[in-house]
Amino acid sequence: MPPLGRTLILIGAALMALGVVLQLAPHIPLVGKLPGDIRIEREGYSLYFPVTTCVVLSVLVTLVLQLIARWK
């Protein structure tokens, strides 16, 4: 059962890291305010889609995962 225990610990650590990121996200500059993020506000209607922010975060996550894969 050691692989199961290790997997549960990794999942727990990932959830904790996600929680920290979600708590700190409003204080991180430029997140959600990059050029290319779509924001439409009209009377009674609001649409926000962070296109550029999603691309930047995707690249960062990919780089981190590549580093982890090479480290193993």
C-alpha positions in Angstrom: 0.0 0.0 0.0 2.9 2.5 0.0 2.1 3.8 -3.5 -1.5 4.5 -2.4 -0.2 6.5 0.6 2.2 8.4 -1.5 -0.5 9.2 -4.0 -2.8 10.5 -1.3 -0.1 12.7 0.2 0.6 14.2 -3.3 -3.1 14.8 -3.9 -3.4 16.5 -0.5 -0.3 18.7 -1.1 -1.7 19.7 -4.5 -5.0 20.6 -3.0 -3.2 22.7 -0.3 -1.2 24.5 -3.0 -4.4 25.2 -5.0 -6.0 26.6 -1.9 -3.1 28.9 -1.2 -3.1 30.1 -4.9 -6.8 30.8 -4.7 -6.4 32.8 -1.5 -3.5 34.8 -2.9 -4.9 35.3 -6.4 -6.6 38.7 -5.8 -3.3 40.0 -4.6 -1.2 38.9 -7.6 -0.7 41.8 -10.0 -1.8 41.5 -13.6 -3.7 38.2 -13.1 -6.9 38.7 -15.0 -5.9 42.1 -16.3 -3.5 41.2 -19.1 -4.0 42.5 -22.7 -6.1 40.0 -24.5 -8.4 39.2 -21.6 -12.0 39.8 -22.8 -14.3 41.9 -20.6 -17.7 43.0 -21.7 -19.9 45.0 -19.3 -23.3 46.3 -20.2 -26.4 47.2 -18.2 -27.5 44.0 -16.5 -24.9 41.9 -18.2 -21.3 41.1 -17.6 -18.9 38.7 -19.4 -15.3 38.1 -18.5 -13.1 35.6 -20.2 -9.3 35.7 -19.3 -7.9 34.4 -22.6 -4.3 35.6 -22.1 -4.2 34.7 -18.5 -5.3 31.2 -19.3 -2.5 30.9 -21.9 0.1 32.2 -19.5 -1.0 29.9 -16.7 -1.0 26.9 -19.1 2.6 27.6 -20.2 3.7 28.0 -16.6 2.0 24.7 -15.5 3.5 22.9 -18.5 7.0 24.2 -17.7 6.7 23.1 -14.0 5.4 19.7 -15.0 8.2 19.2 -17.5 10.8 20.1 -14.8 9.2 17.7 -12.4 9.2 14.9 -15.1 12.9 15.5 -15.9 13.7 15.6 -12.1 12.4 12.1 -11.6 
